[in-house]
Amino acid sequence: MADTMTIALAQLAPVWLNKKATLHKMEEAIREAANQKANLICFGETLLPGYPFWLDLTDGARFNAPVQKSIFAHYLREAVSIEAGDLDTLCRLAKEFRVAVYAGCAERAADRGGHSIYCSLVYIDEEGMVKSVHRKLMPTYEERLVWSIGDGHGLQVHPLGAFTVGGLNCWENWMPLARTALYAQGENLHVAVWPGNLRNTVDLTRHIAQENRMYVASVSGLMRKSDISTDVPHHELIRQAAPAFLSNGGSCLAAPDGSWVIEPVVDRETVVTATIDLNNVRKERQNFDPSGHYARPDVFELTVNPQRQKLVRFKDR
């Protein structure tokens, strides 16, 4: 088994709150990554169909406001339903090109009634199968106005070549216990997805890499004022309050010693690739392995509830 693997970071701007058009951009990015011989391609947090930037720009916390109801209804309509086949094309391309995919999406969860949205990170393997859907444990600040609280079901890692890959959404990457849950499963390639901004990725990416002596990819979206689609309700109101850049990217890749493999990329859309070597993980684990020889399970123990949250459980199903 080869110790090397090529990873692609797709820093894209969505066709904001347009699922079909954004999927097309993602499909083209997968083809581009495949042409660069990538084994894994990663997309930013809720790239599909877009991050809820309007909340901070339109008095999003105003209760029962017609403007907020209208925009949310549009967001819900454009959100991803995995059960309805919204990701089928990505799955087909993953299988065709033998490339795994981490895709951030706003998920309309059928198992929670279909009218609430979760910030989800979906892993599709090289066979084109959806292997995990991680719903963000705790939406941050104004995100809680539109995203529901997730669960531990998606705290999973996956074999990919010689590597073991896992991922978290945005500020979940600051949560030491969430990280530990992945470390203890053998994670040696971590994918942190973000809506964007260099300030989020420039320090934490290298910290996580050094903490677990592994490769860490931070993958961000990009969002400009010009990306606010005229199809979005109240787009003029949103544009009026928006800066030129709502998120400037910052996608990057750190090695197990904390050095940059790909330095942060800002202010542009790109698909950038790099080849990583598992032997570098082995070298750095010689002196520190936080869930192995440097762990103290006799002193510390983490318990994780991996069950998918459900309101109703039918005994005959």
RODRENMI-879629 format. One record per residue (C-alpha): residue number from 1; chain; x, y, z. Coordinates in steps of 0.001 Angstrom, whole numbers, plus 500000, padded with zeros to 6 digits. Example, Ala and Ser with C-alpha at 12.3 -4.5 7.8 and 13.67 -1.06 7.14 Angstrom:
2
+-----+-------+--------+--------+--------+
|   n | chain |      x |      y |      z |
+-----+-------+--------+--------+--------+
|   1 |     A | 512300 | 495500 | 507800 |
|   2 |     A | 513670 | 498940 | 507140 |
+-----+-------+--------+--------+--------+
END
This chain:
317
+-----+-------+--------+--------+--------+
|   n | chain |      x |      y |      z |
+-----+-------+--------+--------+--------+
|   1 |     A | 500000 | 500000 | 500000 |
|   2 |     A | 501415 | 503365 | 498942 |
|   3 |     A | 502191 | 505762 | 501786 |
|   4 |     A | 501474 | 508828 | 499660 |
|   5 |     A | 498206 | 510464 | 498689 |
|   6 |     A | 497198 | 513575 | 496782 |
|   7 |     A | 494655 | 515887 | 498373 |
|   8 |     A | 492789 | 518720 | 496648 |
|   9 |     A | 491448 | 521800 | 498432 |
|  10 |     A | 488582 | 523374 | 496481 |
|  11 |     A | 488237 | 526993 | 497551 |
|  12 |     A | 485076 | 528029 | 495744 |
|  13 |     A | 482405 | 530675 | 495970 |
|  14 |     A | 478904 | 529240 | 495794 |
|  15 |     A | 476280 | 530390 | 493381 |
|  16 |     A | 474815 | 531656 | 496593 |
|  17 |     A | 471734 | 529816 | 497804 |
|  18 |     A | 471327 | 528101 | 494438 |
|  19 |     A | 471778 | 524371 | 494932 |
|  20 |     A | 471734 | 523291 | 491301 |
|  21 |     A | 474217 | 525893 | 490081 |
|  22 |     A | 476561 | 525379 | 493041 |
|  23 |     A | 476522 | 521616 | 492464 |
|  24 |     A | 477669 | 522276 | 488912 |
|  25 |     A | 480697 | 524217 | 490195 |
|  26 |     A | 481509 | 521397 | 492603 |
|  27 |     A | 481258 | 518827 | 489831 |
|  28 |     A | 483711 | 520809 | 487706 |
|  29 |     A | 486091 | 521035 | 490675 |
|  30 |     A | 486000 | 517247 | 491078 |
|  31 |     A | 486918 | 516840 | 487416 |
|  32 |     A | 489758 | 519332 | 487816 |
|  33 |     A | 491029 | 517519 | 490915 |
|  34 |     A | 490840 | 514176 | 489118 |
|  35 |     A | 492940 | 515607 | 486307 |
|  36 |     A | 495541 | 516449 | 488961 |
|  37 |     A | 495418 | 512809 | 490186 |
|  38 |     A | 493793 | 513707 | 493513 |
|  39 |     A | 492612 | 510921 | 495805 |
|  40 |     A | 490544 | 513264 | 497973 |
|  41 |     A | 488833 | 516584 | 497294 |
|  42 |     A | 487412 | 518794 | 500043 |
|  43 |     A | 484894 | 521649 | 499933 |
|  44 |     A | 484168 | 524346 | 502526 |
|  45 |     A | 481484 | 524534 | 505209 |
|  46 |     A | 477940 | 524625 | 503771 |
|  47 |     A | 479313 | 525539 | 500363 |
|  48 |     A | 476200 | 523770 | 499095 |
|  49 |     A | 474149 | 525909 | 498719 |
|  50 |     A | 475938 | 528563 | 500811 |
|  51 |     A | 476613 | 529960 | 504267 |
|  52 |     A | 473854 | 532134 | 505886 |
|  53 |     A | 475703 | 535409 | 505557 |
|  54 |     A | 472453 | 537371 | 505494 |
|  55 |     A | 471909 | 536969 | 509237 |
|  56 |     A | 474606 | 539428 | 510237 |
|  57 |     A | 473506 | 541882 | 507554 |
|  58 |     A | 469715 | 542003 | 507940 |
|  59 |     A | 468931 | 542042 | 511676 |
|  60 |     A | 468668 | 538261 | 511636 |
|  61 |     A | 467721 | 537948 | 515318 |
|  62 |     A | 464512 | 539975 | 514962 |
|  63 |     A | 461758 | 537595 | 516060 |
|  64 |     A | 458932 | 536737 | 513682 |
|  65 |     A | 460285 | 539129 | 511042 |
|  66 |     A | 458809 | 538659 | 507544 |
|  67 |     A | 462210 | 539302 | 505941 |
|  68 |     A | 463868 | 536535 | 507955 |
|  69 |     A | 461026 | 534099 | 507307 |
|  70 |     A | 461221 | 534755 | 503580 |
|  71 |     A | 464973 | 534209 | 503328 |
|  72 |     A | 464834 | 531122 | 505553 |
|  73 |     A | 462101 | 529594 | 503406 |
|  74 |     A | 464325 | 530063 | 500360 |
|  75 |     A | 467299 | 528562 | 502212 |
|  76 |     A | 465228 | 525569 | 503275 |
|  77 |     A | 464036 | 525014 | 499721 |
|  78 |     A | 467622 | 525066 | 498418 |
|  79 |     A | 469059 | 522929 | 501235 |
|  80 |     A | 470384 | 519436 | 500534 |
|  81 |     A | 468224 | 516356 | 500907 |
|  82 |     A | 470524 | 513352 | 500742 |
|  83 |     A | 467574 | 510952 | 500730 |
|  84 |     A | 466109 | 512725 | 497697 |
|  85 |     A | 469332 | 512206 | 495745 |
|  86 |     A | 470734 | 515732 | 495792 |
|  87 |     A | 474284 | 514380 | 496088 |
|  88 |     A | 473897 | 511578 | 493542 |
|  89 |     A | 475927 | 513357 | 490868 |
|  90 |     A | 478808 | 513941 | 493286 |
|  91 |     A | 478641 | 510259 | 494210 |
|  92 |     A | 478754 | 509197 | 490558 |
|  93 |     A | 481769 | 511409 | 489875 |
|  94 |     A | 483540 | 510100 | 492982 |
|  95 |     A | 483103 | 506568 | 491704 |
|  96 |     A | 484010 | 507439 | 488102 |
|  97 |     A | 487262 | 509180 | 489048 |
|  98 |     A | 488043 | 507079 | 492133 |
|  99 |     A | 488262 | 510186 | 494312 |
| 100 |     A | 486837 | 510581 | 497813 |
| 101 |     A | 484908 | 513746 | 498662 |
| 102 |     A | 484330 | 515806 | 501788 |
| 103 |     A | 481448 | 518181 | 501062 |
| 104 |     A | 480036 | 520810 | 503383 |
| 105 |     A | 476313 | 521287 | 502951 |
| 106 |     A | 473227 | 522759 | 504577 |
| 107 |     A | 471253 | 519569 | 505079 |
| 108 |     A | 467466 | 519371 | 505191 |
| 109 |     A | 467248 | 516341 | 507440 |
| 110 |     A | 464480 | 513902 | 506549 |
| 111 |     A | 464926 | 512000 | 509803 |
| 112 |     A | 464051 | 515192 | 511706 |
| 113 |     A | 460924 | 515991 | 509723 |
| 114 |     A | 462539 | 517700 | 506741 |
| 115 |     A | 462029 | 521330 | 507791 |
| 116 |     A | 465092 | 521976 | 509949 |
| 117 |     A | 468583 | 522616 | 508607 |
| 118 |     A | 471842 | 521136 | 509830 |
| 119 |     A | 475372 | 522227 | 509001 |
| 120 |     A | 476630 | 518870 | 507735 |
| 121 |     A | 479938 | 517487 | 506535 |
| 122 |     A | 479386 | 514564 | 504175 |
| 123 |     A | 482035 | 511984 | 503352 |
| 124 |     A | 481721 | 510132 | 500031 |
| 125 |     A | 484213 | 507327 | 499446 |
| 126 |     A | 485951 | 506309 | 496210 |
| 127 |     A | 483109 | 503878 | 495462 |
| 128 |     A | 480661 | 506782 | 495436 |
| 129 |     A | 479003 | 505796 | 498694 |
| 130 |     A | 477960 | 508268 | 501399 |
| 131 |     A | 479774 | 506851 | 504430 |
| 132 |     A | 479057 | 509496 | 507063 |
| 133 |     A | 477060 | 512680 | 507582 |
| 134 |     A | 478400 | 514723 | 510474 |
| 135 |     A | 475961 | 517331 | 511731 |
| 136 |     A | 477694 | 520221 | 513453 |
| 137 |     A | 477570 | 519733 | 517209 |
| 138 |     A | 477084 | 523383 | 518093 |
| 139 |     A | 476320 | 526131 | 515583 |
| 140 |     A | 478158 | 529325 | 516415 |
| 141 |     A | 476464 | 532558 | 517480 |
| 142 |     A | 474011 | 533786 | 514794 |
| 143 |     A | 474203 | 530417 | 513012 |
| 144 |     A | 471848 | 529105 | 515715 |
| 145 |     A | 469080 | 531200 | 514144 |
| 146 |     A | 468996 | 528861 | 511136 |
| 147 |     A | 470965 | 525688 | 511976 |
| 148 |     A | 469907 | 522985 | 514383 |
| 149 |     A | 472198 | 521341 | 516949 |
| 150 |     A | 473785 | 518125 | 515684 |
| 151 |     A | 474894 | 514924 | 517380 |
| 152 |     A | 477783 | 512487 | 517727 |
| 153 |     A | 476704 | 510109 | 514985 |
| 154 |     A | 479060 | 511628 | 512436 |
| 155 |     A | 482171 | 511601 | 514608 |
| 156 |     A | 483658 | 508941 | 512366 |
| 157 |     A | 486923 | 508353 | 510543 |
| 158 |     A | 487414 | 506557 | 507248 |
| 159 |     A | 490211 | 504549 | 505644 |
| 160 |     A | 491569 | 506196 | 502518 |
| 161 |     A | 494595 | 504493 | 501040 |
| 162 |     A | 497148 | 504259 | 503829 |
| 163 |     A | 495541 | 507182 | 505666 |
| 164 |     A | 492692 | 507489 | 508162 |
| 165 |     A | 490696 | 510637 | 507497 |
| 166 |     A | 488186 | 512529 | 509628 |
| 167 |     A | 486684 | 515993 | 509672 |
| 168 |     A | 484889 | 518710 | 511624 |
| 169 |     A | 482926 | 521855 | 510804 |
| 170 |     A | 484339 | 525306 | 511525 |
| 171 |     A | 484502 | 526128 | 515271 |
| 172 |     A | 484038 | 522447 | 516142 |
| 173 |     A | 487740 | 522341 | 515388 |
| 174 |     A | 488256 | 524392 | 518563 |
| 175 |     A | 486490 | 521689 | 520629 |
| 176 |     A | 489211 | 519506 | 522197 |
| 177 |     A | 486866 | 516619 | 522990 |
| 178 |     A | 485486 | 516488 | 519451 |
| 179 |     A | 489046 | 516369 | 518156 |
| 180 |     A | 489945 | 513687 | 520702 |
| 181 |     A | 487043 | 511530 | 519533 |
| 182 |     A | 488613 | 511469 | 516064 |
| 183 |     A | 492218 | 511144 | 517233 |
| 184 |     A | 491387 | 508026 | 519243 |
| 185 |     A | 490005 | 506340 | 516119 |
| 186 |     A | 493378 | 506610 | 514420 |
| 187 |     A | 492916 | 509862 | 512509 |
| 188 |     A | 496086 | 510999 | 510750 |
| 189 |     A | 494550 | 513309 | 508142 |
| 190 |     A | 492113 | 515882 | 509455 |
| 191 |     A | 489810 | 517993 | 507283 |
| 192 |     A | 488584 | 521229 | 508871 |
| 193 |     A | 485939 | 522998 | 506790 |
| 194 |     A | 485120 | 526687 | 507095 |
| 195 |     A | 482871 | 529256 | 505408 |
| 196 |     A | 486067 | 531249 | 504935 |
| 197 |     A | 488480 | 533825 | 506337 |
| 198 |     A | 492170 | 533599 | 506949 |
| 199 |     A | 491735 | 534559 | 510615 |
| 200 |     A | 490065 | 531181 | 511248 |
| 201 |     A | 492648 | 528989 | 509572 |
| 202 |     A | 496090 | 530552 | 509905 |
| 203 |     A | 496766 | 529533 | 513519 |
| 204 |     A | 494428 | 526658 | 514374 |
| 205 |     A | 495400 | 524543 | 511363 |
| 206 |     A | 499015 | 524309 | 512489 |
| 207 |     A | 498007 | 523835 | 516133 |
| 208 |     A | 495854 | 520778 | 515361 |
| 209 |     A | 498584 | 519371 | 513132 |
| 210 |     A | 501101 | 519575 | 515965 |
| 211 |     A | 498618 | 518417 | 518599 |
| 212 |     A | 497965 | 515065 | 516896 |
| 213 |     A | 501118 | 514974 | 514759 |
| 214 |     A | 499111 | 514624 | 511555 |
| 215 |     A | 498248 | 516397 | 508335 |
| 216 |     A | 495504 | 519013 | 508634 |
| 217 |     A | 493687 | 520559 | 505688 |
| 218 |     A | 491611 | 523661 | 506310 |
| 219 |     A | 489223 | 524158 | 503419 |
| 220 |     A | 487333 | 527421 | 503117 |
| 221 |     A | 484727 | 528928 | 500907 |
| 222 |     A | 484927 | 532338 | 499303 |
| 223 |     A | 482145 | 534902 | 499281 |
| 224 |     A | 482083 | 538306 | 497641 |
| 225 |     A | 479395 | 540952 | 497497 |
| 226 |     A | 479107 | 540209 | 493801 |
| 227 |     A | 478192 | 536591 | 494630 |
| 228 |     A | 474865 | 537613 | 496180 |
| 229 |     A | 472408 | 536248 | 493664 |
| 230 |     A | 469440 | 538267 | 492468 |
| 231 |     A | 467361 | 535094 | 492933 |
| 232 |     A | 467672 | 535409 | 496717 |
| 233 |     A | 464776 | 537153 | 498465 |
| 234 |     A | 465716 | 540647 | 499668 |
| 235 |     A | 469022 | 540489 | 497804 |
| 236 |     A | 469138 | 544278 | 497527 |
| 237 |     A | 468854 | 544646 | 501298 |
| 238 |     A | 471632 | 542081 | 501796 |
| 239 |     A | 473912 | 543690 | 499210 |
| 240 |     A | 473414 | 547137 | 500691 |
| 241 |     A | 474908 | 545977 | 503998 |
| 242 |     A | 477566 | 543625 | 502590 |
| 243 |     A | 481319 | 544382 | 502419 |
| 244 |     A | 483292 | 543591 | 499268 |
| 245 |     A | 484425 | 540270 | 500787 |
| 246 |     A | 482220 | 538403 | 503257 |
| 247 |     A | 484839 | 535652 | 503436 |
| 248 |     A | 488269 | 535712 | 501848 |
| 249 |     A | 489187 | 532014 | 501898 |
| 250 |     A | 492312 | 530997 | 503772 |
| 251 |     A | 492462 | 527359 | 502658 |
| 252 |     A | 495735 | 525684 | 503652 |
| 253 |     A | 497448 | 522397 | 504496 |
| 254 |     A | 499799 | 521785 | 507427 |
| 255 |     A | 502235 | 518909 | 507926 |
| 256 |     A | 502552 | 516843 | 511143 |
| 257 |     A | 505383 | 519088 | 512370 |
| 258 |     A | 503253 | 522200 | 511883 |
| 259 |     A | 505024 | 523432 | 508766 |
| 260 |     A | 503026 | 524561 | 505740 |
| 261 |     A | 502529 | 522179 | 502834 |
| 262 |     A | 500129 | 524682 | 501250 |
| 263 |     A | 500241 | 528180 | 502702 |
| 264 |     A | 496878 | 529955 | 503176 |
| 265 |     A | 495296 | 531040 | 499903 |
| 266 |     A | 493187 | 534210 | 500041 |
| 267 |     A | 490954 | 536318 | 497804 |
| 268 |     A | 490607 | 533848 | 494935 |
| 269 |     A | 488861 | 530709 | 493817 |
| 270 |     A | 491131 | 527778 | 493154 |
| 271 |     A | 491570 | 524026 | 493326 |
| 272 |     A | 495016 | 523436 | 494793 |
| 273 |     A | 496606 | 520029 | 495322 |
| 274 |     A | 499496 | 518540 | 497275 |
| 275 |     A | 500904 | 515071 | 497853 |
| 276 |     A | 501265 | 513973 | 501455 |
| 277 |     A | 503347 | 511142 | 502913 |
| 278 |     A | 502227 | 508991 | 505853 |
| 279 |     A | 505840 | 508429 | 506851 |
| 280 |     A | 505940 | 512018 | 508097 |
| 281 |     A | 503162 | 511153 | 510548 |
| 282 |     A | 505152 | 508161 | 511780 |
| 283 |     A | 508221 | 510309 | 512358 |
| 284 |     A | 506362 | 512875 | 514454 |
| 285 |     A | 504463 | 510258 | 516478 |
| 286 |     A | 507824 | 508993 | 517756 |
| 287 |     A | 507873 | 511586 | 520507 |
| 288 |     A | 504175 | 512373 | 520948 |
| 289 |     A | 500995 | 510405 | 520281 |
| 290 |     A | 498067 | 511877 | 522275 |
| 291 |     A | 495842 | 508799 | 522023 |
| 292 |     A | 498672 | 506259 | 522090 |
| 293 |     A | 501826 | 506168 | 524159 |
| 294 |     A | 501277 | 509682 | 525523 |
| 295 |     A | 497685 | 509010 | 526632 |
| 296 |     A | 496709 | 508191 | 530206 |
| 297 |     A | 493439 | 506240 | 529954 |
| 298 |     A | 493827 | 505308 | 533609 |
| 299 |     A | 493375 | 509013 | 534391 |
| 300 |     A | 491323 | 510399 | 531477 |
| 301 |     A | 488393 | 508807 | 529684 |
| 302 |     A | 486074 | 510268 | 527030 |
| 303 |     A | 482611 | 508809 | 526469 |
| 304 |     A | 480927 | 509584 | 523128 |
| 305 |     A | 477257 | 509054 | 522313 |
| 306 |     A | 477291 | 507987 | 518635 |
| 307 |     A | 473508 | 507729 | 518249 |
| 308 |     A | 471662 | 509809 | 515686 |
| 309 |     A | 469206 | 512113 | 517434 |
| 310 |     A | 465603 | 511124 | 516842 |
| 311 |     A | 462387 | 512494 | 518265 |
| 312 |     A | 460458 | 509243 | 517852 |
| 313 |     A | 461688 | 505636 | 517768 |
| 314 |     A | 459186 | 503090 | 516502 |
| 315 |     A | 459724 | 499693 | 518079 |
| 316 |     A | 458619 | 497785 | 514961 |
| 317 |     A | 461062 | 499596 | 512636 |
+-----+-------+--------+--------+--------+
END
